[in-house]
Amino acid sequence: MTQDPRAASPQPDPSPASTDVSIAAGGRSGRAMSRLLGPLSGAARLEVFLLVILAVLIWWGAQLSRFFLTGPNFGFSTQAVMEISIMALAMTPIIITGEIDLSVESMVGLSSCVLGWLWASGVPLEACIPIVLMVGVAGGLFNGLIVTQWGLPSLVVTLATYALFRGLGHVVLGSTVVSNFPSDFTSFGYGYVPGTFIPWTLLVFLLLALVAVAIVHGTWIGRQVFAVGKNKDAARYSGVRVGALKTALFAVSGLVAAFAGIILTSRTSTASPDNGLNMTLAVVTIVVLGGVDINGGRGTVPGVILAVFILGTLKSALTQAGISTDYQNVAIGLLLIISVITPQLAHQSRVLVDRVHLGRQRPARDPVPGEVHQ
């Protein structure tokens, strides 16, 4: 009888317990490493792609005009997008949770009207600003409570309050335009850091951006935001107070929109019900372009920050090319459509490639008894 070659050199038989422990440890470490590196590598790839787009836009703008890469143009183009950029920071966690706030531009107009009405009534600015901010919080809480307590879609609710807040602005101020604000107030909106072309509002945005990055990506609040966006029911069963979290996010969105209304009033030195028109489109475009999934569950604040500068550079380049504001809005709308469609196409392409790859794999052959594997 021929002896099995494997019997000539017997191998030590590991104990089942140690084998199970090693497999479990390897599985846990592998899954942990996958969870850690997977999102980070995806975010890094997106942010590198956004940096490339920004570099191409800067090169294109420089070809259009020799004034594009000058300090005054940088300051002016940056100021023009600071209000929508600040609101995009607050919109980011809302969209990550799977919701949306379409009323932000109307809150900008309402807060501007309240500020102008209070100032025209003789109320000092030191008292006007806190009142305006409380109006923003109240509007955001109104949105959040209706969405969470009544279970209504945020798209419909905030579309209704979009009209409500804009109408309230017309009720508060009517057709009156208030423009006699003090110079100390208006200089903040259009002023620069002394000796530079860096707007004060850019410093405000960068400070708020750092706060947003720290909260969304470094605290339990951010972890709960992503958990709700990935699976609301699972997050609730895990102890996350989903309704309270969403209500708080809407309240912050209203607060930030009111703050943006104050900045816009300061920059234009004008309080009017029409302040903030067409801002919602730009805010959502920035967030989605920055890599936030419109369906919720994924996104990064650094990506949104890069999208801010991409949009500002694009608008500046289009202005240098002599493109009117109406056509610029068309370009922003197309950019939003592309930002929404591209991730879906990429996902479908990956699924198709995976199916083709799996279809070409040869099925595993059953081992032959007594066969020696080299």
C-alpha positions as CSV (number, residue, x, y, z in Angstrom):
1,M,0.0,0.0,0.0
2,T,1.4,3.4,-0.9
3,Q,1.8,5.7,2.0
4,D,0.2,9.1,1.8
5,P,3.2,11.6,1.5
6,R,1.4,13.9,4.0
7,A,1.7,11.2,6.7
8,A,5.5,11.1,6.4
9,S,5.9,14.5,7.8
10,P,3.0,15.1,10.1
11,Q,2.3,18.7,10.9
12,P,1.3,20.0,14.3
13,D,-2.5,20.2,14.7
14,P,-3.4,23.6,16.1
15,S,-6.0,23.5,18.7
16,P,-9.5,24.5,17.6
17,A,-9.7,27.1,20.3
18,S,-6.5,28.9,19.2
19,T,-7.6,28.7,15.6
20,D,-11.0,30.2,16.3
21,V,-9.4,33.0,18.3
22,S,-6.9,33.9,15.6
23,I,-9.6,33.9,12.9
24,A,-11.9,36.1,15.0
25,A,-9.1,38.5,15.8
26,G,-8.1,38.7,12.2
27,G,-11.7,39.2,11.1
28,R,-12.2,42.0,13.7
29,S,-8.9,43.7,12.8
30,G,-9.7,43.4,9.1
31,R,-13.1,44.8,9.5
32,A,-11.9,47.6,11.7
33,M,-9.1,48.5,9.2
34,S,-11.7,48.4,6.4
35,R,-14.0,50.7,8.2
36,L,-11.1,53.1,9.0
37,L,-9.4,53.2,5.6
38,G,-12.4,52.8,3.3
39,P,-14.1,56.1,4.0
40,L,-10.9,58.0,4.4
41,S,-9.4,56.7,1.1
42,G,-12.7,57.6,-0.7
43,A,-12.8,61.0,0.8
44,A,-9.1,61.6,-0.1
45,R,-9.8,60.6,-3.7
46,L,-12.7,63.0,-3.9
47,E,-10.8,65.9,-2.4
48,V,-7.9,65.3,-4.7
49,F,-10.3,65.4,-7.6
50,L,-11.8,68.6,-6.3
51,L,-8.4,70.2,-6.0
52,V,-7.7,69.3,-9.6
53,I,-11.0,70.9,-10.7
54,L,-10.1,74.1,-8.7
55,A,-6.6,74.2,-10.3
56,V,-8.1,73.9,-13.8
57,L,-10.7,76.7,-13.1
58,I,-7.9,79.0,-11.8
59,W,-5.8,78.3,-14.9
60,W,-8.9,78.9,-17.1
61,G,-9.7,82.2,-15.3
62,A,-6.1,83.4,-15.7
63,Q,-6.4,82.8,-19.4
64,L,-9.6,84.8,-19.6
65,S,-8.3,88.0,-17.9
66,R,-5.0,89.3,-16.6
67,F,-7.0,90.7,-13.6
68,F,-8.2,87.3,-12.5
69,L,-5.2,86.5,-10.3
70,T,-5.1,89.8,-8.6
71,G,-5.8,90.6,-5.0
72,P,-8.9,92.9,-5.6
73,N,-10.5,90.2,-7.7
74,F,-9.8,87.6,-5.0
75,G,-11.4,89.8,-2.4
76,F,-14.4,90.7,-4.4
77,S,-15.1,87.1,-5.6
78,T,-14.6,85.7,-2.1
79,Q,-17.0,88.2,-0.6
80,A,-19.7,87.3,-3.1
81,V,-20.0,83.7,-1.9
82,M,-19.4,84.0,1.8
83,E,-23.1,84.0,2.8
84,I,-23.9,80.9,0.8
85,S,-20.7,79.3,2.0
86,I,-21.6,79.8,5.7
87,M,-25.1,78.3,5.1
88,A,-23.5,75.3,3.3
89,L,-21.7,74.4,6.5
90,A,-25.0,74.1,8.3
91,M,-26.7,72.4,5.4
92,T,-24.0,69.6,5.3
93,P,-25.1,67.6,8.4
94,I,-28.8,68.1,7.5
95,I,-28.3,66.4,4.1
96,I,-26.1,63.7,5.7
97,T,-29.0,62.7,7.9
98,G,-31.2,62.4,4.7
99,E,-33.1,65.7,5.1
100,I,-32.9,69.1,3.4
101,D,-33.7,72.7,4.2
102,L,-34.9,74.7,1.2
103,S,-36.0,77.7,3.4
104,V,-32.6,79.1,4.1
105,E,-32.6,81.8,1.5
106,S,-36.0,83.0,2.7
107,M,-34.7,83.1,6.3
108,V,-31.9,85.3,5.0
109,G,-34.5,87.7,3.6
110,L,-36.6,87.6,6.8
111,S,-33.7,88.2,9.1
112,S,-32.6,91.1,6.9
113,C,-36.1,92.6,7.1
114,V,-36.3,92.2,10.9
115,L,-32.9,93.8,11.3
116,G,-33.9,96.7,9.1
117,W,-37.2,97.2,10.8
118,L,-35.7,97.1,14.3
119,W,-33.0,99.6,13.3
120,A,-35.5,101.9,11.6
121,S,-37.6,101.7,14.8
122,G,-34.6,103.1,16.9
123,V,-33.4,99.8,18.4
124,P,-29.6,99.8,18.8
125,L,-27.7,97.3,16.6
126,E,-26.3,95.6,19.7
127,A,-29.9,94.6,20.6
128,C,-31.0,94.0,17.0
129,I,-28.5,91.3,16.2
130,P,-29.4,88.9,19.0
131,I,-33.1,89.3,18.2
132,V,-32.5,88.5,14.6
133,L,-30.5,85.4,15.5
134,M,-33.4,84.2,17.8
135,V,-35.7,84.7,14.9
136,G,-33.5,82.3,12.9
137,V,-33.5,79.7,15.6
138,A,-37.3,80.0,15.9
139,G,-37.7,79.4,12.2
140,G,-35.4,76.5,12.2
141,L,-37.1,74.9,15.2
142,F,-40.4,75.4,13.4
143,N,-39.1,73.4,10.5
144,G,-37.5,70.7,12.6
145,L,-40.6,70.1,14.8
146,I,-42.9,69.7,11.9
147,V,-40.5,67.3,10.2
148,T,-39.8,65.2,13.3
149,Q,-43.1,65.3,15.2
150,W,-45.5,65.0,12.3
151,G,-43.2,62.8,10.1
152,L,-43.6,65.0,7.1
153,P,-40.9,65.1,4.3
154,S,-38.4,67.9,4.9
155,L,-38.5,68.7,1.2
156,V,-42.2,69.6,1.4
157,V,-42.1,71.3,4.8
158,T,-39.2,73.6,4.0
159,L,-40.6,74.4,0.6
160,A,-43.7,75.6,2.4
161,T,-41.7,77.6,4.9
162,Y,-39.7,79.0,2.0
163,A,-42.8,80.8,0.9
164,L,-43.8,81.5,4.6
165,F,-40.6,83.2,5.6
166,R,-40.4,85.2,2.4
167,G,-44.0,86.4,2.9
168,L,-43.3,87.4,6.5
169,G,-40.3,89.5,5.3
170,H,-42.7,91.4,3.1
171,V,-45.1,91.8,6.0
172,V,-42.4,93.1,8.3
173,L,-40.8,95.6,6.0
174,G,-43.2,95.9,3.1
175,S,-41.8,97.7,0.1
176,T,-39.5,99.8,2.3
177,V,-35.8,99.5,1.8
178,V,-33.6,100.4,4.8
179,S,-30.1,101.5,4.0
180,N,-29.0,104.0,6.6
181,F,-26.9,101.6,8.7
182,P,-23.8,102.9,10.5
183,S,-20.4,102.6,8.8
184,D,-19.0,100.4,11.6
185,F,-21.6,97.8,10.7
186,T,-21.3,98.0,6.9
187,S,-17.5,97.9,7.0
188,F,-17.6,94.4,8.4
189,G,-19.5,93.1,5.4
190,Y,-17.3,94.6,2.6
191,G,-14.1,95.4,4.6
192,Y,-10.7,93.7,4.4
193,V,-8.1,92.8,7.0
194,P,-5.9,95.9,7.1
195,G,-3.1,95.7,4.5
196,T,-4.5,92.7,2.7
197,F,-7.3,91.7,0.3
198,I,-8.6,89.1,2.7
199,P,-12.3,89.9,3.6
200,W,-13.3,89.8,7.2
201,T,-16.1,87.5,6.2
202,L,-13.6,84.9,4.9
203,L,-12.1,84.7,8.4
204,V,-15.5,84.1,9.8
205,F,-16.2,81.4,7.3
206,L,-12.8,79.7,8.0
207,L,-13.5,79.8,11.8
208,L,-16.9,78.3,11.3
209,A,-15.5,75.7,9.0
210,L,-13.0,74.5,11.6
211,V,-15.8,74.2,14.1
212,A,-17.9,72.2,11.6
213,V,-15.0,69.8,10.9
214,A,-14.4,69.3,14.6
215,I,-18.0,68.6,15.3
216,V,-19.0,66.5,12.3
217,H,-15.8,64.4,12.1
218,G,-14.5,64.4,15.7
219,T,-17.4,64.2,18.1
220,W,-20.3,61.9,19.1
221,I,-22.7,64.3,17.4
222,G,-21.1,63.7,14.1
223,R,-21.1,60.0,14.6
224,Q,-24.8,60.1,15.3
225,V,-25.4,62.3,12.2
226,F,-23.8,59.7,10.0
227,A,-25.6,56.8,11.8
228,V,-29.0,58.5,11.2
229,G,-28.2,59.1,7.5
230,K,-27.1,55.4,7.0
231,N,-30.0,53.8,8.8
232,K,-32.5,55.9,10.8
233,D,-34.2,52.9,12.5
234,A,-30.9,51.2,13.4
235,A,-29.7,54.5,14.9
236,R,-32.8,54.8,17.0
237,Y,-32.5,51.3,18.3
238,S,-28.9,52.1,19.2
239,G,-30.1,54.9,21.5
240,V,-29.8,57.9,19.2
241,R,-32.5,60.5,19.7
242,V,-33.2,60.9,16.0
243,G,-36.0,63.5,16.4
244,A,-34.1,65.7,18.8
245,L,-30.9,65.5,16.7
246,K,-32.7,66.5,13.5
247,T,-34.6,69.3,15.2
248,A,-31.3,70.7,16.6
249,L,-29.8,70.6,13.1
250,F,-32.7,72.5,11.6
251,A,-32.4,75.1,14.5
252,V,-28.7,75.5,13.7
253,S,-29.5,75.9,10.0
254,G,-32.0,78.7,10.9
255,L,-29.5,80.4,13.2
256,V,-26.7,80.3,10.5
257,A,-29.1,81.5,7.8
258,A,-30.1,84.5,10.0
259,F,-26.4,85.2,10.6
260,A,-25.8,85.1,6.8
261,G,-28.7,87.5,6.5
262,I,-26.9,89.9,8.9
263,I,-23.7,89.6,6.9
264,L,-25.5,90.2,3.6
265,T,-27.2,93.2,5.0
266,S,-23.9,94.5,6.2
267,R,-22.2,93.9,2.8
268,T,-24.9,95.5,0.7
269,S,-25.9,98.1,3.4
270,T,-29.5,97.3,2.5
271,A,-32.3,95.5,4.3
272,S,-34.9,94.2,1.8
273,P,-37.4,91.3,1.5
274,D,-35.6,90.3,-1.7
275,N,-32.3,89.7,0.0
276,G,-31.1,86.1,-0.4
277,L,-32.9,85.3,-3.7
278,N,-31.6,82.2,-5.5
279,M,-29.2,81.3,-2.7
280,T,-30.7,77.9,-1.9
281,L,-29.6,76.5,-5.3
282,A,-26.0,77.6,-4.7
283,V,-26.0,76.2,-1.2
284,V,-27.2,72.8,-2.2
285,T,-24.8,72.8,-5.2
286,I,-21.9,73.4,-2.9
287,V,-22.8,70.6,-0.5
288,V,-23.5,68.0,-3.2
289,L,-20.5,69.0,-5.2
290,G,-18.4,68.6,-2.1
291,G,-19.3,64.9,-2.0
292,V,-22.2,64.8,0.3
293,D,-24.7,62.1,-0.8
294,I,-28.1,63.7,-1.4
295,N,-29.6,60.5,0.0
296,G,-27.7,60.8,3.2
297,G,-25.1,58.8,5.1
298,R,-21.9,60.0,3.4
299,G,-20.0,63.3,3.0
300,T,-17.1,65.3,4.4
301,V,-16.9,69.0,5.5
302,P,-13.4,69.4,3.9
303,G,-15.0,68.4,0.5
304,V,-17.7,71.1,1.0
305,I,-15.0,73.7,1.8
306,L,-13.2,72.9,-1.4
307,A,-16.5,73.1,-3.3
308,V,-17.0,76.6,-1.8
309,F,-13.8,77.8,-3.5
310,I,-14.6,75.9,-6.7
311,L,-18.0,77.7,-7.0
312,G,-16.4,81.1,-6.1
313,T,-13.7,80.6,-8.7
314,L,-16.2,79.5,-11.4
315,K,-18.4,82.5,-10.8
316,S,-15.4,84.8,-10.9
317,A,-14.2,83.2,-14.2
318,L,-17.6,83.5,-15.7
319,T,-17.8,87.2,-14.7
320,Q,-14.4,87.8,-16.3
321,A,-15.7,86.1,-19.4
322,G,-18.6,88.6,-19.5
323,I,-21.3,86.0,-18.7
324,S,-24.4,87.6,-17.1
325,T,-25.8,86.5,-13.7
326,D,-28.7,84.7,-15.3
327,Y,-26.4,82.5,-17.3
328,Q,-24.3,81.9,-14.3
329,N,-27.4,80.6,-12.5
330,V,-27.9,78.2,-15.4
331,A,-24.3,77.0,-15.0
332,I,-24.8,76.5,-11.3
333,G,-28.0,74.5,-12.0
334,L,-26.1,72.3,-14.5
335,L,-23.3,71.8,-12.0
336,L,-25.9,70.6,-9.4
337,I,-27.3,68.1,-11.9
338,I,-23.9,66.8,-12.8
339,S,-23.0,66.6,-9.1
340,V,-26.0,64.4,-8.4
341,I,-25.8,62.2,-11.5
342,T,-22.0,61.5,-11.4
343,P,-22.0,59.5,-8.1
344,Q,-24.9,57.4,-9.3
345,L,-23.2,56.6,-12.6
346,A,-20.0,55.8,-10.8
347,H,-21.8,53.4,-8.4
348,Q,-23.6,51.7,-11.3
349,S,-20.3,51.4,-13.2
350,R,-18.7,49.7,-10.1
351,V,-21.6,47.3,-9.8
352,L,-21.3,46.4,-13.5
353,V,-17.6,45.9,-13.3
354,D,-18.0,43.7,-10.2
355,R,-20.6,41.6,-12.0
356,V,-18.4,41.1,-15.0
357,H,-15.4,40.2,-12.9
358,L,-17.3,37.7,-10.9
359,G,-18.8,36.2,-14.0
360,R,-15.3,35.6,-15.4
361,Q,-14.0,33.9,-12.3
362,R,-13.5,30.1,-12.7
363,P,-15.4,28.1,-10.2
364,A,-13.4,26.4,-7.5
365,R,-12.6,22.7,-8.3
366,D,-13.4,20.2,-5.6
367,P,-10.2,18.6,-4.2
368,V,-9.4,15.0,-5.3
369,P,-9.0,12.6,-2.3
370,G,-5.3,11.9,-1.7
371,E,-4.2,14.8,-3.9
372,V,-1.1,16.6,-2.7
373,H,-1.2,20.4,-3.0
374,Q,2.3,22.0,-3.6
